[in-house]
Amino acid sequence: MQTVEIILARLIQLVACFFFTTIIMVYIGSLALIPLVVLYAIISFLDHGIGFNGIFATIVAIPAIVWLGLTVYRIPNLVDKLVDTGLQLIKSAAQNYRDLDNIASNIKGDTTSEAKQT
């Protein structure tokens, strides 16, 4: 029965690890992809909506995205808060992994102590 408990504890630890890895990758990916989505939307609007050439639309859209990124960067503590949120997510994942590892180790320790007693 102890083997089943160890396997279940390790399985839950693996699922939690996959969950936090997925969430962290989505967070980092969203921070990277939001400017690209805005760039695509501006180029699409200028190209298909107004009728500018695609190259001209790209030449106009890139400085607009740079200006938008600079504006976001100049907002006090916003970039620090975004980075801090990501770091807190990573710390939470590491702590959760350690906690689940301790639970599995305690179960494994209980198995070895019972085997020594018999």
C-alpha positions as CSV (number, residue, x, y, z in Angstrom):
1,M,0.0,0.0,0.0
2,Q,2.9,2.3,0.7
3,T,4.2,1.9,-2.8
4,V,0.9,3.1,-4.2
5,E,1.0,6.1,-2.0
6,I,4.5,7.0,-3.1
7,I,3.5,6.6,-6.7
8,L,0.5,8.8,-6.2
9,A,2.5,11.4,-4.4
10,R,5.1,11.5,-7.2
11,L,2.4,11.6,-9.8
12,I,0.8,14.6,-8.2
13,Q,4.2,16.2,-8.0
14,L,4.7,15.6,-11.7
15,V,1.3,17.0,-12.6
16,A,2.0,20.1,-10.4
17,C,5.3,20.5,-12.1
18,F,3.8,20.4,-15.5
19,F,1.0,22.8,-14.4
20,F,3.4,25.4,-13.1
21,T,5.7,25.0,-16.2
22,T,2.8,25.6,-18.5
23,I,1.6,28.6,-16.6
24,I,5.1,30.1,-16.5
25,M,5.5,29.6,-20.2
26,V,2.1,31.1,-21.0
27,Y,3.0,34.1,-18.8
28,I,6.4,34.7,-20.5
29,G,4.9,34.0,-23.9
30,S,2.1,36.5,-23.4
31,L,4.6,39.2,-22.4
32,A,6.5,38.5,-25.6
33,L,3.5,38.1,-27.9
34,I,1.4,41.1,-26.9
35,P,3.6,43.6,-28.8
36,L,3.7,41.3,-31.8
37,V,-0.1,41.0,-31.9
38,V,-0.5,44.8,-31.7
39,L,2.1,45.1,-34.5
40,Y,0.1,42.6,-36.7
41,A,-3.1,44.4,-36.0
42,I,-1.7,47.8,-37.0
43,I,-0.1,46.4,-40.1
44,S,-3.4,44.6,-41.0
45,F,-5.4,47.7,-40.4
46,L,-3.1,49.9,-42.5
47,D,-2.8,47.3,-45.3
48,H,-6.3,46.0,-45.6
49,G,-8.4,48.6,-43.8
50,I,-7.0,51.8,-45.3
51,G,-5.2,50.3,-48.3
52,F,-1.6,51.2,-47.8
53,N,1.2,49.0,-49.1
54,G,2.3,46.3,-46.8
55,I,5.9,47.5,-46.6
56,F,4.7,51.1,-45.9
57,A,2.3,49.8,-43.2
58,T,5.2,47.9,-41.6
59,I,7.4,51.0,-41.7
60,V,4.7,53.0,-39.9
61,A,3.7,50.2,-37.5
62,I,7.2,49.4,-36.1
63,P,7.8,52.9,-34.7
64,A,4.3,52.9,-33.3
65,I,5.1,49.7,-31.4
66,V,8.4,51.1,-30.2
67,W,6.6,54.2,-28.9
68,L,4.0,52.0,-27.2
69,G,6.7,49.9,-25.5
70,L,8.6,53.0,-24.4
71,T,5.4,54.4,-22.9
72,V,4.8,51.2,-21.0
73,Y,8.4,51.2,-19.8
74,R,8.1,54.8,-18.5
75,I,5.1,54.0,-16.3
76,P,6.5,53.9,-12.8
77,N,7.0,50.4,-11.3
78,L,4.9,48.6,-14.1
79,V,7.8,46.7,-15.6
80,D,9.1,45.9,-12.1
81,K,5.7,44.6,-11.1
82,L,5.4,42.4,-14.2
83,V,8.9,40.9,-13.6
84,D,8.1,40.5,-9.9
85,T,4.9,38.7,-10.7
86,G,6.8,36.2,-12.9
87,L,9.4,35.7,-10.2
88,Q,6.8,35.1,-7.5
89,L,5.2,32.5,-9.8
90,I,8.5,30.7,-10.2
91,K,9.1,30.8,-6.4
92,S,5.6,29.5,-5.8
93,A,6.3,26.6,-8.2
94,A,9.6,25.8,-6.5
95,Q,8.0,25.8,-3.0
96,N,5.2,23.6,-4.1
97,Y,7.6,21.2,-5.7
98,R,9.7,21.1,-2.4
99,D,6.5,20.6,-0.3
100,L,5.3,17.7,-2.5
101,D,8.8,16.2,-2.4
102,N,8.8,16.3,1.4
103,I,5.4,14.6,1.5
104,A,6.8,11.8,-0.8
105,S,9.9,11.5,1.3
106,N,7.9,11.2,4.5
107,I,5.8,8.4,2.9
108,K,9.0,6.7,1.8
109,G,10.5,7.2,5.2
110,D,7.5,5.6,6.8
111,T,8.0,2.6,4.6
112,T,11.6,2.1,5.5
113,S,10.8,2.5,9.3
114,E,8.1,-0.1,9.1
115,A,10.3,-2.5,7.2
116,K,13.0,-2.2,9.9
117,Q,10.5,-2.9,12.7
118,T,9.3,-6.2,11.2
